[in-house]
Amino acid sequence: MIRSFRKFFEFAGRQSQNWYLGLLYEIIRCILEALQFAALLVVLDGLVRDNITTQTALLAFGIMLVSVIGTIIFWYLAHGKEGEGSYRMCEDKRIQIGNRMKYMPMGYFNSHSLGNLTSVSTATMSDLESMSFAIIVRTLVGVIHASIFSIAMCYFSWKISLIFLVGVILFMVINTMLLRCSKRLSPIRLEAQTEFMDAVLEYIQGMGVVRAFHMAKQSNTTLEKSIAETQKKNQLIERQRIPYIAAEQVVLRIASAAAAFCSIALFVNGTLELTYCLIILVSAFMVYSQLESAGEMFFMLSMIDASIDRVEEINQSPQIDIDGKEQTPDRLDIEMQDVSFSYGDKKVIDHVSLTIPQGTTTAIVGPSGSGKTTLVNLIARFWDVDSGSVRIGGIDVKDYKLDSLMKNISMVFHDVMYRGWITPKNITS
């Protein structure tokens, strides 16, 4: 669990400060919320001593007023920082992924699923936005809240405090097993997301063919199977976690009941004042309130963990612009020297050499599949050659920074997207 939290705050990067502030505000909110017990203690003490006065009422009211107003203020501050941290963190990561993709070799997109990239950029990042906001702080605050309240019970009785602490420890033992189960199942959920995204993209991209050949029924079958499989895997995850969550709730309820029973026994034995006994009875089922609500969220920690791994996998993808430098060539001749290139095991360009002088026009002709587009893509370094070299202005394209190389190249692709600009700008943009 600690490793998951550490990984998350490292992933948050510069937004981790917002998360730390949000966590601090949440802890202060919990302390202010706990002041209601102080007000209750004042009232119960007055009742037991038969000494309820205006001063007692005003004191209890003042404590409650501070508790309510303080809770509202710090709730607002905490949620503001958590929301900012969550959305800005995912904004930074989306921009980082987009910038990274500009420098990925084209081979990466052939060897990796487009559905995976789309899923990470959309569904996975959306999960991180929504889940991290609700889970990270709530789970941490739940454990801290229960621990602080359990220790605070030492003021009334160390035995009661020990019972509450044992409840927290047993909860964490079961929670460890829950996290192991979650860690095992989280990749299944992410895999289902990717497969579903692949099916959706395939369906959308093939819509023209489907309509042309009236194959709507057949194409729907694949998509429906993917939806059903995703549903099946999500239901499996839900069924697996229910026993652990139920066990956690049972442990906390038993610990609360044991603390209440023990307080009565201590009062009967004369070792605990009636006021303290009453306050323990009232608060017995409130000490774990935050921990109980956080119980279900612990299961999602490993899902956040797995989602972070998916995002970082893309951020660790290879780049083609590593050793390049800003180049300003004196001329713009294009040269290929003994260039070979293959798509996997299929050789497309076989020891080709050519020179295209600056200021000239060259037509590359040949049958479909002969490598015309591949040849041009190698000049623009959309792919890297297997052997040989491609030079622009006498400088190997691998020695250019990618942005520097693109300043010297303009291309019009097979699938052209025209914008509302003049023709020269459409060509150069």
C-alpha positions in Angstrom: 0.0 0.0 0.0 2.8 2.4 0.9 4.5 1.6 -2.4 1.3 2.5 -4.3 1.0 5.9 -2.5 4.7 6.6 -3.2 4.3 5.8 -6.8 1.3 8.0 -7.1 2.9 11.1 -5.6 6.0 10.5 -7.9 3.6 10.3 -10.8 1.9 13.5 -9.8 5.2 15.4 -10.3 4.8 19.1 -9.8 1.2 18.6 -8.8 2.2 16.6 -5.8 2.3 19.8 -3.8 -1.5 20.3 -4.3 -2.1 16.7 -3.2 0.0 17.2 0.0 -1.8 20.4 0.8 -5.2 18.7 0.2 -4.2 15.9 2.5 -3.1 18.4 5.2 -6.4 20.2 4.9 -8.3 16.9 5.2 -6.5 16.0 8.4 -7.3 19.4 9.9 -10.9 18.9 8.8 -11.0 15.6 10.6 -9.6 17.2 13.8 -12.2 20.0 13.6 -14.9 17.5 13.0 -13.8 15.6 16.1 -14.5 18.7 18.2 -18.1 17.7 18.3 -17.1 15.0 20.8 -15.6 17.7 23.0 -19.0 19.5 22.9 -20.7 16.2 23.7 -18.3 15.6 26.6 -19.2 19.1 28.1 -22.9 18.4 27.9 -22.7 14.8 29.2 -20.5 15.9 32.1 -23.0 18.6 33.0 -25.9 16.1 32.9 -24.0 13.5 35.0 -23.1 16.2 37.6 -26.6 17.7 37.3 -24.9 21.0 36.6 -26.3 22.2 33.3 -26.1 26.0 33.1 -26.2 28.7 30.5 -22.4 28.7 30.5 -22.4 25.0 29.7 -24.8 25.5 26.8 -22.8 28.4 25.4 -19.5 26.5 25.7 -21.0 23.5 23.9 -22.5 25.8 21.3 -19.2 27.6 20.8 -17.3 24.4 20.3 -19.9 23.1 17.8 -19.8 26.4 15.9 -16.0 26.2 15.6 -16.3 22.6 14.5 -19.0 23.2 11.9 -17.5 26.4 10.4 -13.9 25.0 10.4 -15.1 21.7 8.8 -16.8 23.6 6.0 -13.8 25.9 5.3 -11.3 23.1 5.3 -13.6 20.8 3.3 -13.7 23.5 0.6 -9.9 24.1 0.7 -9.2 20.3 0.6 -11.5 19.6 -2.3 -10.2 22.6 -4.2 -6.6 21.4 -3.9 -7.4 17.7 -4.6 -9.5 18.7 -7.7 -6.7 21.0 -9.0 -4.1 18.3 -8.4 -6.1 15.6 -10.1 -7.1 17.4 -13.2 -3.8 19.3 -13.7 -1.8 16.1 -13.1 -3.8 14.3 -15.9 -3.5 17.4 -18.1 0.3 17.4 -17.7 0.4 13.6 -18.5 -1.8 13.9 -21.6 0.4 16.7 -23.0 3.5 14.7 -22.1 2.1 11.7 -24.0 1.2 13.9 -27.0 4.7 15.4 -27.1 6.2 11.9 -26.7 4.2 10.5 -29.6 5.6 13.2 -32.0 9.0 11.7 -31.5 8.1 8.0 -31.6 9.4 6.0 -34.5 6.7 4.8 -36.9 7.6 1.2 -36.1 6.2 1.7 -32.6 2.7 2.3 -33.9 3.0 -0.9 -36.0 4.2 -3.1 -33.1 1.8 -1.6 -30.6 -2.0 -1.6 -30.5 -3.6 1.8 -31.5 -6.4 0.8 -29.1 -3.8 0.7 -26.3 -2.6 4.2 -27.0 -6.2 5.5 -27.4 -7.3 3.6 -24.2 -4.4 5.1 -22.2 -5.0 8.6 -23.4 -8.8 8.5 -22.8 -10.2 5.8 -20.5 -7.1 5.2 -18.4 -6.5 8.9 -17.9 -10.2 9.5 -17.1 -10.0 6.7 -14.5 -7.0 8.4 -12.9 -8.9 11.7 -12.9 -12.0 10.3 -11.2 -10.5 7.6 -9.0 -7.5 9.4 -7.7 -9.7 12.3 -6.6 -11.9 10.0 -4.6 -9.4 7.3 -3.5 -5.9 8.6 -2.7 -6.9 11.2 0.0 -9.9 9.2 1.3 -7.9 6.1 2.0 -5.0 7.9 3.6 -7.4 10.1 5.7 -9.4 7.0 6.7 -6.4 5.3 8.2 -5.1 8.4 9.8 -8.5 9.4 11.2 -9.1 6.0 12.8 -5.5 5.8 14.2 -5.7 9.3 15.7 -9.1 8.7 17.3 -8.0 5.3 18.6 -4.9 6.8 20.3 -7.0 9.7 21.6 -9.2 7.2 23.5 -6.2 6.7 25.9 -7.5 9.9 27.6 -10.5 7.9 28.8 -9.0 4.3 29.0 -5.9 2.7 27.6 -7.8 -0.6 27.3 -10.5 1.0 25.1 -7.8 2.6 23.0 -6.1 -0.8 22.6 -9.3 -2.4 21.4 -9.7 0.3 18.7 -6.1 0.0 17.6 -6.5 -3.8 17.3 -9.5 -3.2 15.1 -7.4 -0.9 12.8 -4.6 -3.5 12.7 -6.9 -6.4 11.8 -8.5 -4.1 9.1 -5.1 -3.5 7.6 -4.3 -7.3 7.6 -7.5 -8.0 5.6 -6.8 -4.9 3.5 -3.4 -6.3 2.5 -5.1 -9.5 1.2 -7.6 -7.3 -0.6 -4.8 -5.3 -2.3 -3.1 -8.6 -3.4 -6.4 -9.6 -5.0 -6.8 -6.2 -6.6 -3.2 -6.3 -8.0 -3.9 -9.7 -9.6 -7.2 -8.5 -11.2 -6.3 -4.9 -12.2 -4.4 -6.0 -15.4 -7.5 -7.9 -16.5 -9.6 -4.8 -16.3 -7.1 -2.7 -18.2 -6.8 -5.5 -20.8 -10.6 -5.5 -21.2 -10.5 -1.7 -21.7 -7.9 -2.0 -24.5 -9.7 -4.8 -26.3 -12.9 -2.9 -26.1 -11.2 0.3 -27.5 -9.7 -1.8 -30.3 -13.1 -3.2 -31.2 -14.7 0.3 -31.2 -11.9 1.8 -33.4 -12.1 -1.2 -35.8 -15.9 -0.7 -36.0 -15.6 3.1 -36.7 -12.8 2.8 -39.2 -14.5 0.1 -41.1 -17.9 1.8 -41.2 -17.5 2.7 -44.9 -16.9 -0.9 -45.9 -19.7 -2.1 -43.7 -22.2 0.2 -45.3 -20.9 -0.5 -48.8 -21.3 -4.3 -48.5 -24.3 -4.3 -46.1 -22.3 -6.1 -43.4 -23.8 -4.3 -40.4 -24.9 -7.5 -38.6 -21.5 -9.1 -38.9 -19.6 -6.0 -37.7 -22.0 -5.6 -34.8 -21.2 -9.1 -33.6 -17.5 -8.4 -32.9 -18.3 -5.2 -31.0 -21.1 -6.9 -29.0 -18.7 -9.7 -28.1 -16.2 -7.1 -26.9 -18.8 -5.3 -24.8 -20.0 -8.6 -23.3 -16.4 -9.7 -22.5 -15.7 -6.3 -20.8 -18.9 -6.7 -18.7 -17.9 -10.2 -17.7 -14.4 -9.2 -16.6 -15.8 -6.2 -14.6 -18.3 -8.4 -12.9 -15.6 -10.9 -12.0 -13.6 -8.2 -10.3 -16.7 -7.1 -8.3 -17.4 -10.6 -7.1 -13.8 -11.2 -6.1 -13.6 -8.1 -3.8 -16.9 -8.5 -2.0 -15.8 -11.1 0.6 -12.8 -9.0 1.6 -14.8 -5.8 2.0 -17.4 -7.7 4.0 -14.7 -9.1 6.3 -13.3 -5.6 6.9 -16.7 -4.2 7.9 -17.3 -7.2 10.2 -14.0 -6.6 12.0 -14.6 -2.9 12.5 -18.2 -3.5 13.8 -16.9 -6.2 16.2 -14.2 -3.9 17.5 -16.7 -1.1 18.0 -19.1 -3.4 19.9 -16.2 -4.8 22.0 -15.1 -1.3 22.9 -18.7 -0.4 23.9 -19.0 -3.6 26.0 -15.6 -3.0 27.6 -16.6 0.6 28.6 -19.7 -0.7 30.3 -17.7 -3.4 32.1 -15.2 -0.9 33.3 -17.9 1.4 34.5 -19.6 -1.4 36.4 -16.3 -2.3 38.0 -15.8 1.3 39.1 -12.7 1.9 37.0 -14.3 4.3 34.5 -16.4 7.4 35.2 -20.0 7.5 33.9 -19.2 10.5 31.7 -16.4 8.7 30.0 -18.4 5.6 29.6 -21.2 7.5 27.9 -18.9 9.3 25.5 -17.2 6.0 24.5 -20.7 4.4 23.9 -21.7 7.4 21.7 -18.4 7.5 19.8 -17.8 3.7 19.5 -19.4 3.4 16.1 -18.0 6.8 14.9 -14.2 6.2 15.4 -14.1 4.0 12.3 -16.6 6.1 10.2 -13.9 7.4 7.8 -12.2 4.0 7.6 -15.4 2.3 6.8 -16.2 4.6 3.9 -12.6 4.2 2.6 -12.8 0.4 2.8 -14.2 -0.1 -0.7 -11.8 2.4 -2.2 -8.7 0.5 -1.1 -9.5 -2.1 -3.7 -9.0 0.5 -6.4 -5.5 1.4 -5.3 -4.0 -1.3 -7.4 -6.1 -0.2 -10.3 -4.5 3.3 -10.0 -1.2 1.6 -9.7 -1.8 -0.4 -12.9 -3.1 2.7 -14.7 0.1 4.6 -13.8 2.2 1.7 -15.1 0.3 1.9 -18.5 0.9 5.6 -18.8 4.6 5.3 -17.8 5.0 2.5 -20.4 4.1 5.0 -23.1 6.3 7.7 -21.6 9.2 5.2 -21.7 8.7 4.4 -25.3 11.6 4.8 -27.7 12.3 8.2 -29.4 14.0 8.9 -32.6 15.2 12.4 -31.6 17.8 11.6 -29.0 21.2 12.5 -30.4 20.1 15.0 -33.0 21.2 18.7 -33.1 19.9 21.9 -34.6 21.3 21.9 -38.2 21.3 24.7 -40.8 22.4 23.1 -44.1 24.0 25.2 -46.8 22.1 23.4 -49.5 19.0 21.1 -49.7 20.2 18.3 -51.9 18.7 14.9 -51.0 20.9 11.9 -51.1 20.4 8.2 -50.4 23.4 5.9 -50.1 22.9 2.1 -50.3 19.6 2.3 -48.4 17.8 -0.9 -47.3 14.6 -1.1 -45.3 12.2 -3.8 -44.3 8.7 -4.0 -42.7 9.5 -6.9 -40.3 10.8 -9.7 -42.5 9.6 -8.2 -45.8 12.3 -6.2 -47.5 10.8 -3.2 -49.4 13.9 -1.1 -50.2 16.9 -3.0 -51.3 20.3 -1.2 -51.6 18.9 2.0 -53.2 21.0 5.0 -53.9 19.9 8.3 -55.5 20.5 12.0 -55.5 17.9 14.8 -55.9 19.6 18.1 -56.4 18.2 21.2 -54.8 15.7 23.1 -56.9 14.8 20.1 -59.1 11.6 18.1 -59.5 11.7 14.3 -59.2 8.9 11.8 -59.8 9.1 8.4 -58.1 7.0 6.0 -60.2 6.2 2.3 -59.9 3.5 -0.3 -59.3 1.4 -0.3 -56.1 3.4 -1.7 -53.2 6.8 -1.1 -54.8 8.0 1.2 -52.0 7.4 4.7 -53.4 5.7 6.0 -50.2 8.2 4.2 -48.0 11.1 5.9 -49.9 9.6 9.3 -49.2 8.9 8.4 -45.6 12.6 7.5 -45.1 13.6 10.9 -46.4 11.4 12.5 -43.8 12.6 10.1 -41.2 9.2 8.7 -40.4 11.1 5.4 -40.4 14.8 4.8 -39.8 16.8 2.8 -42.5 18.0 -0.7 -41.7 21.3 0.1 -43.5 22.8 2.9 -45.5 22.1 6.6 -45.0 19.7 9.4 -46.0 21.2 12.9 -46.2 19.7 16.3 -46.6 22.3 19.0 -47.4 25.0 16.5 -46.9 23.9 15.9 -43.3 22.5 12.5 -42.2 18.9 12.9 -41.1 19.7 11.1 -37.9 22.0 14.0 -37.0 19.1 16.5 -37.2 16.8 17.3 -34.3 13.4 16.2 -35.5 12.0 19.8 -35.4 15.0 21.1 -37.3 14.5 18.4 -40.0 10.8 19.2 -40.4 11.6 22.8 -41.0 13.2 21.7 -44.3 10.4 19.3 -45.4 6.8 19.8 -46.5 4.6 16.9 -47.5 1.1 16.3 -48.8 -0.1 12.8 -47.9 -2.5 10.4 -49.6 -5.3 11.4 -47.1 -5.3 15.2 -47.3 -7.0 17.4 -44.7 -7.5 20.9 -46.1 -8.1 23.8 -43.7 -9.6 27.2 -44.4 -6.2 28.6 -45.3 -4.5 29.7 -48.5 -2.9 27.0 -50.6 0.8 27.7 -49.7 -0.1 27.6 -46.0 -1.9 24.3 -46.4 1.2 22.8 -48.0 3.7 24.1 -45.5 1.7 23.4 -42.3 
